[in-house]
Amino acid sequence: MKHGEIVGKIHNSMYQQLQKSGIAAPVQVLMDLSILSKEDYERWRFGKVDYLERVCKVNLSELSLIMREIRSYAAKNKLKASWTFYKQWGLKSFPHAKKLRFSKSGGEDIEKAYATHYINPVRVSELKQQSQILSKAHCE
């Protein structure tokens, strides 16, 4: 995939996520680009894959480019960064919640980049208002 083509797909994924929920997540970008399958994502979430990059279908330099472009899009669009705790699915109580790894190295900056979601507070507010209007109309 050419650089301009992948950048366009990253931007489109971010835009679509923000329109739908007001929040964009790097793992969803990877799924939208078919770099990470939904099945592999779920296997990772259930702890069956030791780190996410293992099941991504591109090399580390391409992943690095994608992550840089996600941050660039977020900065250009003045999105709010929000770190998210990714825990293993299938474990019932918090003390047993296992923090998931994204990278083989486990480097703090890399892990933080993958776990950072980007929020458009204006869009989140619009969606909440729409939801409240719909639920009021539904109750009447």
SVG drawing of the C-alpha trace seen along z (x, -y; Angstrom):
<svg xmlns="http://www.w3.org/2000/svg" viewBox="-46 -22 58 41">
<polyline fill="none" stroke="black" stroke-width="0.4" points="0.0,0.0 1.4,-3.4 2.0,-6.0 -0.7,-8.4 -3.2,-5.6 -2.6,-4.3 -2.7,-7.9 -6.1,-8.4 -7.4,-5.1 -6.2,-6.1 -7.8,-9.5 -11.1,-7.9 -11.1,-5.4 -10.5,-8.1 -13.2,-10.3 -15.8,-7.5 -15.1,-6.4 -15.5,-10.0 -18.7,-10.5 -20.2,-7.3 -19.2,-7.6 -17.0,-10.7 -14.1,-8.5 -11.3,-6.9 -9.1,-4.0 -5.9,-2.9 -6.9,0.8 -10.1,0.0 -7.9,-1.8 -5.8,1.3 -9.0,3.4 -10.4,0.9 -7.2,1.2 -7.4,5.0 -4.1,5.1 -5.7,6.7 -8.6,9.1 -11.5,9.1 -10.8,12.7 -7.1,11.9 -8.2,8.9 -10.6,11.0 -8.0,13.7 -5.6,11.0 -8.4,9.6 -9.0,13.1 -5.3,13.5 -4.6,16.2 -2.1,13.9 0.8,12.5 1.0,9.1 -1.1,7.4 1.7,6.6 2.3,10.4 -1.0,10.8 -0.8,7.6 -0.3,8.2 2.4,5.5 5.9,5.0 6.9,2.8 8.0,-0.2 4.6,-0.2 2.8,0.0 5.0,-2.9 4.0,-5.0 0.3,-4.2 0.6,-5.2 2.4,-8.4 -0.3,-9.3 -3.1,-8.6 -1.4,-11.0 -0.9,-13.6 -4.6,-13.4 -5.6,-13.8 -3.4,-16.9 -4.6,-18.5 -8.2,-18.0 -7.6,-19.1 -8.8,-15.7 -8.4,-15.0 -6.1,-12.1 -7.4,-9.7 -5.4,-6.7 -7.4,-3.5 -6.7,-0.5 -6.9,2.6 -7.6,5.6 -8.0,9.3 -11.6,10.3 -13.1,13.3 -11.7,12.5 -14.5,11.5 -13.0,9.3 -10.7,6.4 -7.8,7.8 -7.5,10.6 -7.7,8.2 -4.6,8.8 -3.3,5.7 -2.8,6.6 0.4,5.9 0.5,4.3 4.2,4.7 6.9,7.3 9.2,4.9 6.5,3.6 8.1,0.1 6.1,-2.5 5.7,-5.0 4.6,-2.3 2.1,-0.8 0.7,-4.2 0.4,-5.1 -1.7,-2.0 -3.9,-2.5 -4.6,-6.2 -8.1,-6.9 -8.9,-10.2 -12.0,-12.1 -13.9,-14.8 -15.8,-16.4 -18.1,-18.4 -19.2,-15.3 -19.7,-13.3 -21.9,-16.1 -23.9,-16.1 -24.4,-12.4 -25.6,-12.5 -28.1,-15.2 -29.4,-13.2 -29.7,-10.1 -31.6,-12.1 -34.0,-13.5 -34.6,-10.0 -35.2,-8.5 -37.7,-11.3 -39.5,-10.9 -39.6,-7.1 -41.1,-7.5 -43.9,-9.9"/>
</svg>
